[in-house]
Amino acid sequence: MNIEQKNIILQIKNLSVGYVSKKQTNTIVSNIDLSVPKGKLVALLGKNGAGKSTLLRTLSKVQQPISGDIFIENASIKNYTQPELAKILSVVLTERLPESQLSVFEIVALGRQPYTNWLDRLSINDMKKIQTALDLTDITHLKNKPFHQLSDGQLQRVLIARALAQDTEIIILDEPTAHLDIHHTYKVFSLLKTLVKNTNKTILISTHEVNLAMQLADEFILLTKERVFNGNATSLIEQNAFSQLFPKENISFNKELQQFVINKN
């Protein structure tokens, strides 16, 4: 195994994702081949319905692939039990939490469930991981506050802190800024960029904030109608990949600005 292969934390080979019922198989994205290096902020981009959430659910073993394989740290996820996978990969979804009186600390502490015993007692190490997650996301001052009193921006930080407390090599976030204004959207992206730098974790985020992703992401996965692109911004620009993200629409990719722009009639 060469140095480059050792640095690959997530690899997908000939993967097809979608939904299988008794009557038919509905394939959303097929023939996916890509590699994700360790310690990068990776943006998953694509139009609505392109299959972003389906791919993320498949990566996290929430649903089974139609075909192909997924490798994390050179081992197929088919060989991971859910408890084992929970120590390697954590997920932050867009679904809102159910109503409860849980505090911020208690929500973040839930990230330690893969490690606690059957009594769910927190060890000294668990407490250290929780406090580190609170510190890294700058929400220590909120730890005793009931989560239902949080703003959307604060709640998103809490959910990211819960994933950090889980202490996995990979963190997956599905549209984490969907309910946020532009100010808090930028703050979440900046936080994720800082976390990658400070923790060397790999963070994979699906997003519609394409221009912000262009500025802050290290690597990209582009789901287009014709194919799936994977690589850094320079390599994808050379392949004209970004221009294929929104073909035949009023939005185009400006290579000089490295931004998506609105076409004026």
Long-range contacts (C-beta under 8 A, 24 or more apart in sequence): 1-74, 7-37, 7-38, 8-35, 8-36, 8-37, 8-38, 9-36, 9-37, 9-38, 9-72, 9-73, 9-169, 9-170, 9-202, 10-35, 10-36, 10-59, 10-70, 10-71, 10-72, 10-170, 10-202, 10-204, 11-35, 11-36, 11-70, 11-71, 11-74, 12-59, 12-68, 12-69, 12-70, 12-71, 13-68, 13-69, 13-70, 13-71, 14-67, 14-68, 14-69, 15-58, 15-65, 15-67, 15-68, 15-69, 15-70, 16-65, 16-66, 16-67, 16-68, 17-51, 17-54, 17-55, 17-58, 17-63, 17-65, 17-66, 18-51, 18-54, 18-66, 19-54, 19-63, 20-64, 20-66, 25-66, 27-66, 28-54, 29-54, 29-55, 29-223, 29-228, 30-66, 31-227, 31-228, 32-68, 32-228, 33-228, 33-230, 34-221, 34-228, 34-230, 35-230, 36-202, 36-204, 36-219, 36-221, 36-230, 37-202, 37-219, 38-169, 38-200, 38-202, 39-196, 39-200, 39-201, 39-202, 40-196, 40-202, 40-203, 40-218, 40-219, 41-192, 41-193, 41-196, 41-203, 41-205, 41-216, 41-217, 41-218, 41-219, 42-202, 42-203, 42-204, 42-205, 42-217, 42-218, 42-219, 42-220, 42-221, 43-205, 43-206, 43-207, 43-213, 43-217, 43-219, 43-220, 43-221, 44-204, 44-205, 44-206, 44-207, 44-220, 44-221, 44-223, 45-206, 45-207, 45-210, 45-213, 45-220, 45-221, 45-222, 45-223, 45-245, 46-206, 46-222, 46-223, 46-224, 46-245, 47-223, 47-245, 47-246, 48-208, 50-223, 50-224, 50-225, 51-223, 52-174, 52-206, 52-223, 53-174, 53-175, 53-206, 55-223, 56-91, 56-172, 56-174, 56-204, 56-206, 59-89, 59-172, 59-204, 60-85, 60-89, 60-91, 60-172, 61-85, 62-91, 72-169, 72-170, 73-169, 83-114, 86-113, 86-114, 86-166, 86-168, 87-114, 87-115, 87-166, 87-167, 87-168, 88-168, 88-169, 88-170, 89-168, 89-169, 89-170, 89-171, 89-172, 90-162, 90-163, 90-166, 90-168, 90-170, 90-171, 90-172, 91-163, 91-171, 91-172, 91-173, 91-174, 92-159, 92-160, 92-162, 92-163, 92-171, 92-172, 92-173, 92-174, 92-176, 93-174, 94-174, 94-175, 94-176, 94-178, 94-179, 97-147, 97-155, 99-148, 100-147, 100-148, 101-146, 101-148, 102-146, 102-147, 103-143, 103-144, 103-145, 103-146, 103-147, 104-134, 104-139, 104-142, 104-143, 104-144, 104-145, 104-146, 104-147, 104-150, 104-158, 105-130, 105-134, 105-143, 105-144, 107-147, 107-158, 107-159, 107-162, 108-133, 108-134, 108-143, 108-158, 108-161, 108-162, 108-165, 109-165, 110-162, 110-165, 111-161, 111-162, 111-163, 111-164, 111-165, 111-166, 111-167, 112-165, 112-166, 114-166, 115-167, 129-165, 129-167, 130-165, 132-164, 132-165, 133-161, 133-162, 133-164, 133-165, 134-161, 136-161, 136-164, 136-195, 136-198, 136-199, 137-161, 137-164, 137-191, 138-191, 152-179, 152-180, 152-184, 153-180, 153-184, 153-187, 153-188, 156-180, 156-184, 156-188, 157-188, 157-191, 160-188, 160-191, 160-192, 160-195, 164-195, 164-199, 164-201, 168-201, 169-201, 169-202, 170-201, 170-202, 170-203, 170-204, 171-201, 171-202, 171-203, 171-204, 172-203, 172-204, 172-205, 173-203, 173-204, 173-205, 173-206, 174-206, 175-206, 175-207, 175-208, 176-205, 176-207, 177-207, 177-209, 185-209, 185-212, 186-212, 189-213, 189-216, 190-216, 192-216, 210-245, 210-260, 211-259, 211-260, 214-258, 214-259, 214-260, 233-258
